[in-house]
Every structure is written in C-alpha cells, then in structure tokens.
C-alpha cells in the first residue's frame, strides 16, 4: 500500500507541479522535459535532491511524499554524480505512470 501511495503522490505532485509552471497547453503540462526544466532552478541540466524533493510540496501528505521521493532519488542517482538527469527523470516518470496504471482500483 505504501508503494502505491507513494507512486500516487508522485503522479499528483508531477501533475500539479506542471500546472504551477504556468504552461497553457495540456501537452506541456504533461511534458517531462518541461517539468524537469521548471524544477532545475539553477539550470545545470541536473536535478539536485533538493530540487527533486520540491515535488513533495504538491502532495497532500508532504512528509510521506518527501520520504518516497528521497528514496527514489537515492535509488536512481549515483552518489558522485551531479544529480538526476532529464533522461533519468523521464524514465522515473514513465515507470511511475506505469505502476499507477497497474494499481488495483481498491488502492
């Protein structure tokens, strides 16, 4: 249940984060590259853990969302790298959407 909850929180956070970006079209709101660019506040083409964790601000339970996102970041990003690349972010988002689609309706 916590895995499904975390994925659900992540999806909601990404969608709300994209809406907050001020994009006018639906495609831009769901575009992982546009979301990545909005989160990459220092424009270094990598998301630091702090930048990535800003997604948690859009979840209902910010604490659980931060915990889920922090674990995901640590699983994806190598410790000595500059941070999460756009390709890693897109893959994570696609995987999260697939897991969400595979969840049972009972949650």
C-alpha positions in Angstrom: 0.0 0.0 0.0 2.8 2.5 0.8 4.4 1.8 -2.6 1.1 2.5 -4.4 0.5 5.6 -2.2 4.0 6.9 -3.0 3.5 6.5 -6.7 0.1 8.1 -6.5 1.6 11.1 -4.5 4.3 11.4 -7.1 2.0 11.4 -10.0 -0.2 14.0 -8.4 2.8 16.1 -7.5 4.1 16.0 -11.0 0.8 17.0 -12.5 0.3 19.8 -10.0 3.9 20.9 -10.5 3.4 21.1 -14.2 0.2 23.1 -13.7 2.1 25.5 -11.5 4.6 26.0 -14.2 2.0 28.2 -16.0 2.0 26.2 -19.3 -1.1 26.8 -21.4 -1.3 23.5 -23.3 -2.1 20.0 -21.9 0.9 18.6 -23.7 3.3 21.0 -22.0 1.7 20.2 -18.6 2.4 16.5 -19.0 5.8 17.0 -20.7 8.5 15.6 -18.5 11.1 17.9 -20.1 9.1 21.0 -19.3 8.6 19.7 -15.7 12.3 19.0 -15.4 13.2 22.4 -16.7 10.9 24.0 -14.2 12.4 22.0 -11.3 16.0 22.7 -12.4 16.2 26.1 -10.8 19.9 26.6 -11.3 19.8 25.4 -15.0 22.7 23.0 -14.6 20.8 20.2 -16.5 20.7 18.1 -13.4 18.2 17.9 -10.5 19.8 18.1 -7.1 18.0 16.1 -4.4 16.6 19.4 -3.0 15.2 20.4 -6.5 13.7 17.0 -6.9 12.1 17.0 -3.5 10.2 20.2 -4.3 7.7 17.9 -5.9 6.6 16.9 -2.4 5.2 20.4 -1.8 2.3 19.5 -4.1 1.3 16.3 -2.2 -1.4 16.1 0.5 1.0 14.4 2.9 4.2 16.3 2.3 6.2 14.2 4.8 5.3 10.9 3.1 5.8 12.4 -0.3 9.3 13.7 0.6 10.2 10.3 2.1 9.1 8.5 -1.1 10.8 10.9 -3.4 14.0 10.9 -1.3 14.2 7.1 -1.5 13.5 7.2 -5.3 16.2 9.8 -5.8 18.8 7.7 -3.9 17.9 4.6 -5.9 18.2 6.4 -9.2 21.1 8.8 -8.8 24.7 7.7 -8.3 26.2 9.4 -5.2 29.1 11.0 -7.0 27.0 12.4 -9.9 25.8 16.0 -10.3 22.2 14.8 -9.8 19.3 13.4 -11.7 19.5 13.9 -15.5 16.5 14.7 -17.6 16.6 11.2 -19.1 16.6 9.6 -15.6 13.7 11.9 -14.6 11.7 10.9 -17.7 12.3 7.2 -17.1 11.2 7.6 -13.5 8.1 9.4 -14.5 7.2 6.8 -17.2 7.8 4.0 -14.7 5.7 5.7 -12.1 2.8 6.2 -14.5 3.0 2.5 -15.5 2.9 1.4 -11.8 0.0 3.7 -11.2 -1.9 2.3 -14.2 -1.3 -1.2 -12.9 -2.6 -0.5 -9.3 -5.9 -2.1 -8.4 -8.9 0.2 -8.2 -9.1 -0.5 -4.4 -5.7 1.2 -4.0 
